[in-house]
Amino acid sequence: MKKLLLPALLLLAACQNKQLVNPGSTVTGKNKTTTQRTFSGTTRTDSLYGASVHFGSINNGDYTANKIGYAMQLARIMNWNFFRADVTTNSSGVPGNASFSVFADSVYNAGMGIMVVFGNPTLPLPAVDTGYNATEINNFYQQGYTKGNGFATLYNGKFQFLQVYNELELDPDAGLLKPGAYGTGVPTDNENDTKYDMRKYRAYLHYMKGVYSGVKAVNNGIKVGMNYSWIHYGLFVKFATDMLAQGKKLSFMGLDWYNDSEYGTDKSHNVNPTDVAMANQAITRLKLKFPSTLVSQVGLTETGISFGGTPKASDNPNHLGKGGFLTLMHSQYKPNCNFLFYYELFKEPLSRGAGTKEAEFGIQTPTNLTPNHLVTDTLSLLH
């Protein structure tokens, strides 16, 4: 695998340990002057850049209302224009966490945007083995419509993108991707597909159609899409194709791409049966499987590197720090796609368990008392 080189300036910045800059301030040094940009009050829908947060999640001790101001400060320092936020709602689309409304107002007032993420609903199997009947299908559609319409009515103008599911292929309740399967091919429409168990597929398809229609009834400009993990594209080619056939073209398809993805191998995107390195291939492969005729925009909905748990040497062969890896993702992929979101803004020692893999993805600690200069100062040089 070829060695991946970073610009010397960014590597130097990653090794510095300096004070965090304040929003709108000027950072001066021996060789540079960097002015942090202020937001113009308008949000873009073609070049989204930011991080995932959980201010809409229920019972997340690391993302509480008193951290919103700190999150906004960090966004300015790191030149972001968007956040990606998961939101837990009831069946009518009302968020269960009051912090989300405070967060949405703060983002709006800062002239930024939000990609909202709805969690995966629990949908039942068909009542009979022959598949869902018309009543069941209509119920799934109405559930999605009510939730999407209700949420869009409450927050019209406060968010611009809606991701309907999150890595649906990995959800054990949905059970779509069979255990041990890569899921690279486009599945067939029956439960005997070699990669996918398709028994619940129609339920999730019609629920998504409902969300799409409910949101568009409020504001046709809201962009609706999906995401998937690593090389599990096949299921989502089918989702996008079936949505398009119903006149509901997805506005975007997002890919979640971490260090084990970047340094992994895959043969499924190639005519050659030999595995090839995935380094620097994420957006090329995403565009190959999701051309503009199928979805309007593509990008990375999540990218990050973890130092928690028990990492494998092959997951970071170039021995990059967090700032170095995120810089690499930025330089390789941001110029070639419509959005890039780091996963995630804060570490989550309270909600995930200190030291675990999921707790260590964050760029910053969730308090400004102990900021992670090494990462923030590196990302503050990027745009």
Solvent accessible surface area in square Angstrom, and as a share of the most:
residue,aa,sasa,rsa
1,M,128,0.57
2,K,132,0.56
3,K,145,0.61
4,L,18,0.09
5,L,142,0.71
6,L,20,0.10
7,P,71,0.44
8,A,83,0.64
9,L,109,0.54
10,L,21,0.10
11,L,76,0.38
12,L,105,0.52
13,A,3,0.02
14,A,16,0.13
15,C,106,0.64
16,Q,63,0.28
17,N,122,0.63
18,K,58,0.24
19,Q,155,0.69
20,L,24,0.12
21,V,25,0.14
22,N,91,0.47
23,P,55,0.35
24,G,39,0.38
25,S,36,0.23
26,T,72,0.42
27,V,25,0.14
28,T,101,0.59
29,G,47,0.45
30,K,197,0.83
31,N,139,0.71
32,K,59,0.25
33,T,95,0.55
34,T,26,0.15
35,T,88,0.51
36,Q,5,0.02
37,R,82,0.30
38,T,98,0.57
39,F,31,0.13
40,S,98,0.63
41,G,54,0.52
42,T,103,0.60
43,T,43,0.25
44,R,129,0.47
45,T,54,0.31
46,D,68,0.35
47,S,32,0.21
48,L,2,0.01
49,Y,5,0.02
50,G,0,0.00
51,A,0,0.00
52,S,2,0.01
53,V,1,0.00
54,H,16,0.07
55,F,0,0.00
56,G,0,0.00
57,S,16,0.10
58,I,74,0.38
59,N,142,0.73
60,N,20,0.10
61,G,33,0.32
62,D,0,0.00
63,Y,1,0.01
64,T,49,0.29
65,A,49,0.38
66,N,121,0.62
67,K,34,0.14
68,I,6,0.03
69,G,52,0.50
70,Y,16,0.06
71,A,0,0.00
72,M,13,0.06
73,Q,43,0.19
74,L,0,0.00
75,A,0,0.00
76,R,60,0.22
77,I,1,0.00
78,M,0,0.00
79,N,7,0.03
80,W,0,0.00
81,N,24,0.12
82,F,0,0.00
83,F,0,0.00
84,R,9,0.03
85,A,0,0.00
86,D,43,0.22
87,V,3,0.02
88,T,66,0.38
89,T,21,0.12
90,N,80,0.41
91,S,92,0.59
92,S,54,0.35
93,G,0,0.00
94,V,69,0.40
95,P,20,0.12
96,G,54,0.52
97,N,27,0.14
98,A,88,0.69
99,S,14,0.09
100,F,1,0.00
101,S,46,0.29
102,V,77,0.44
103,F,0,0.00
104,A,1,0.00
105,D,62,0.32
106,S,32,0.20
107,V,1,0.00
108,Y,119,0.45
109,N,121,0.62
110,A,9,0.07
111,G,6,0.06
112,M,4,0.02
113,G,0,0.00
114,I,0,0.00
115,M,0,0.00
116,V,0,0.00
117,V,5,0.03
118,F,1,0.01
119,G,40,0.38
120,N,45,0.23
121,P,27,0.17
122,T,107,0.62
123,L,2,0.01
124,P,81,0.51
125,L,85,0.42
126,P,27,0.17
127,A,84,0.65
128,V,85,0.49
129,D,148,0.77
130,T,132,0.77
131,G,24,0.23
132,Y,17,0.06
133,N,80,0.41
134,A,86,0.67
135,T,91,0.53
136,E,33,0.15
137,I,19,0.10
138,N,77,0.40
139,N,72,0.37
140,F,7,0.03
141,Y,58,0.22
142,Q,83,0.37
143,Q,86,0.38
144,G,0,0.00
145,Y,69,0.26
146,T,64,0.37
147,K,24,0.10
148,G,0,0.00
149,N,39,0.20
150,G,19,0.18
151,F,0,0.00
152,A,0,0.00
153,T,86,0.50
154,L,96,0.48
155,Y,23,0.09
156,N,74,0.38
157,G,36,0.35
158,K,53,0.22
159,F,5,0.02
160,Q,32,0.14
161,F,0,0.00
162,L,0,0.00
163,Q,0,0.00
164,V,0,0.00
165,Y,1,0.00
166,N,49,0.25
167,E,33,0.15
168,L,0,0.00
169,E,3,0.01
170,L,82,0.41
171,D,27,0.14
172,P,126,0.79
173,D,60,0.31
174,A,5,0.04
175,G,31,0.30
176,L,0,0.00
177,L,25,0.12
178,K,60,0.25
179,P,136,0.86
180,G,87,0.83
181,A,19,0.15
182,Y,119,0.45
183,G,0,0.00
184,T,15,0.09
185,G,34,0.33
186,V,83,0.48
187,P,8,0.05
188,T,72,0.42
189,D,111,0.58
190,N,75,0.38
191,E,84,0.38
192,N,121,0.62
193,D,17,0.09
194,T,118,0.69
195,K,68,0.29
196,Y,0,0.00
197,D,28,0.15
198,M,12,0.05
199,R,110,0.40
200,K,21,0.09
201,Y,5,0.02
202,R,112,0.41
203,A,0,0.00
204,Y,0,0.00
205,L,13,0.07
206,H,34,0.15
207,Y,9,0.03
208,M,0,0.00
209,K,18,0.08
210,G,0,0.00
211,V,0,0.00
212,Y,26,0.10
213,S,21,0.13
214,G,0,0.00
215,V,0,0.00
216,K,41,0.17
217,A,69,0.53
218,V,45,0.26
219,N,49,0.25
220,N,115,0.59
221,G,56,0.54
222,I,3,0.02
223,K,48,0.20
224,V,0,0.00
225,G,0,0.00
226,M,0,0.00
227,N,1,0.01
228,Y,4,0.01
229,S,18,0.12
230,W,56,0.20
231,I,1,0.01
232,H,17,0.07
233,Y,13,0.05
234,G,0,0.00
235,L,0,0.00
236,F,1,0.00
237,V,23,0.13
238,K,19,0.08
239,F,0,0.00
240,A,0,0.00
241,T,63,0.37
242,D,35,0.18
243,M,0,0.00
244,L,69,0.35
245,A,82,0.63
246,Q,105,0.47
247,G,69,0.66
248,K,43,0.18
249,K,71,0.30
250,L,0,0.00
251,S,15,0.10
252,F,0,0.00
253,M,0,0.00
254,G,0,0.00
255,L,3,0.02
256,D,1,0.01
257,W,4,0.01
258,Y,34,0.13
259,N,15,0.08
260,D,67,0.35
261,S,6,0.04
262,E,0,0.00
263,Y,13,0.05
264,G,16,0.15
265,T,64,0.37
266,D,3,0.02
267,K,100,0.42
268,S,33,0.21
269,H,20,0.09
270,N,48,0.25
271,V,161,0.92
272,N,81,0.41
273,P,102,0.64
274,T,86,0.50
275,D,70,0.36
276,V,48,0.28
277,A,44,0.34
278,M,1,0.00
279,A,8,0.06
280,N,60,0.31
281,Q,48,0.22
282,A,0,0.00
283,I,5,0.03
284,T,80,0.47
285,R,28,0.10
286,L,0,0.00
287,K,93,0.39
288,L,103,0.51
289,K,51,0.21
290,F,4,0.02
291,P,60,0.37
292,S,81,0.52
293,T,105,0.61
294,L,19,0.09
295,V,2,0.01
296,S,63,0.41
297,Q,24,0.11
298,V,9,0.05
299,G,0,0.00
300,L,0,0.00
301,T,0,0.00
302,E,12,0.05
303,T,0,0.00
304,G,1,0.01
305,I,2,0.01
306,S,9,0.06
307,F,99,0.41
308,G,7,0.07
309,G,50,0.48
310,T,134,0.78
311,P,83,0.52
312,K,125,0.53
313,A,93,0.72
314,S,68,0.44
315,D,20,0.11
316,N,26,0.14
317,P,54,0.34
318,N,33,0.17
319,H,160,0.71
320,L,21,0.10
321,G,43,0.41
322,K,19,0.08
323,G,5,0.05
324,G,7,0.06
325,F,0,0.00
326,L,3,0.02
327,T,1,0.00
328,L,6,0.03
329,M,0,0.00
330,H,22,0.10
331,S,54,0.35
332,Q,25,0.11
333,Y,2,0.01
334,K,36,0.15
335,P,102,0.64
336,N,76,0.39
337,C,20,0.12
338,N,40,0.20
339,F,2,0.01
340,L,0,0.00
341,F,0,0.00
342,Y,0,0.00
343,Y,18,0.07
344,E,1,0.00
345,L,0,0.00
346,F,0,0.00
347,K,46,0.20
348,E,0,0.00
349,P,51,0.32
350,L,133,0.66
351,S,48,0.31
352,R,104,0.38
353,G,29,0.28
354,A,82,0.64
355,G,46,0.44
356,T,59,0.34
357,K,106,0.45
358,E,74,0.33
359,A,1,0.01
360,E,39,0.17
361,F,15,0.06
362,G,0,0.00
363,I,0,0.00
364,Q,0,0.00
365,T,34,0.20
366,P,16,0.10
367,T,48,0.28
368,N,85,0.44
369,L,151,0.75
370,T,85,0.49
371,P,32,0.20
372,N,37,0.19
373,H,40,0.18
374,L,91,0.45
375,V,5,0.03
376,T,0,0.00
377,D,5,0.03
378,T,0,0.00
379,L,0,0.00
380,S,10,0.06
381,L,33,0.16
382,L,12,0.06
383,H,116,0.52
